[in-house]
Amino acid sequence: ELHTVLSTKSSWGARVKMTPQLRRDLLWWKSVPSENDSRPIHKPVETAYMHVDSSGYGWGAVLNELHPARGFWYDEDRLSHITFKELKAVRYAVESFLPELVGRNVLLHEDNQAVVAVITTMTTRSPQMMEELRKLWHLLDSNDIRLRPRYIRSAANVWADRLSRELDRDDWRFNPRLFSYLNKQWGPHSVDRFASMENTMLPRFNARWRDPQAEATDSLHLSDAAWRKESNWCNPPWALLDDLLIKLQRSGAAATVIAPHWIGEAWHQKLMEMAEEIIIYPPTRDLFCPGRHGSREAVGPPGWSVVAARVPFRRGSSRGSGTAQPRHHLK
């Protein structure tokens, strides 16, 4: 805003009109602690390093070449300029790795030169970028993180680049209206075990990769006790259904499971044995929304029916729930 206001001057000695946003900006700069007004003579030693990248589809980040994080651009972010997305991806990366970054000097590898310049100077002419930059500055300042950006070629940012572009074919969001009904009938559910911050049905969720809001990753490797104390919402990748049922059988945890109604599969028979109640949904256009369309837009009916199965809590049991027939409902 300061750049915008100064551009209206007729000369360096002329007066300019202070806008409300400029006043807010100046008050913000006045509140910056004095220790942030200078830079050290000696370059600090970084104890953590990140690679971050963005694409039109999503963002990706890697911490210390070991830990991946990723997410996807939905709604208005999809239409934003790539430089804004790159800057927002840096904030998302810091939030995803926050426990490991608190109090550290961090080297950021970034393949967008404009973002490197913006983070180095902590200023930009773009109001949208400035708003995002303030969020990043507050995050770094409140967690005592010193972030030094370094430009690298895109060819050297391989893993983060791949994470930002790779299509997640298992990202299918169940219809929120149908979820609301099941949550009233069989809930309330307390945690979404297979989700991301873009498609979660609940405030608490587990994700495949780290992201800024996920409670944990790789939910099937959490303890049986962690599962048993929750009412679990499970809309897993189909390839994980066998492992999920083993987890529920061993832990005795209560869960609602969304799965294709494939009666020839071994896991389907096991699910029917464990469930106390099921609802079968015939193929409809809005049954699922794929992540590649922002988890908002339906793309047509699946080629099969879908079953919602309620698996009850079983105290002290690790051998299944017998062979009692569940109650069936057809929607």
Secondary structure by P-SEA (a helix, b strand, c coil): caaaaaaacccccbbbbbcaaaaaaaaaaaaccccccccccccccccbbbbbbccccccccccccccccccccccccccccaaaaaaaaaaaaaaaacccccccbbbbbbccaaaaaaaaccccccaaaaaaaaaaaaaaaaabbbbbbbbbccccccaaaaaacccccccccccaaaaaaaaaaccccccccccccccccccccccccccccccccccccccaaaaaaccccccccccaaaaaaaaaaaacbbbbbbbccccccaaaaaaaaaccbbbbbccccccbbbcccccccccccccbbbbbbbbcccccccccccccccccccc
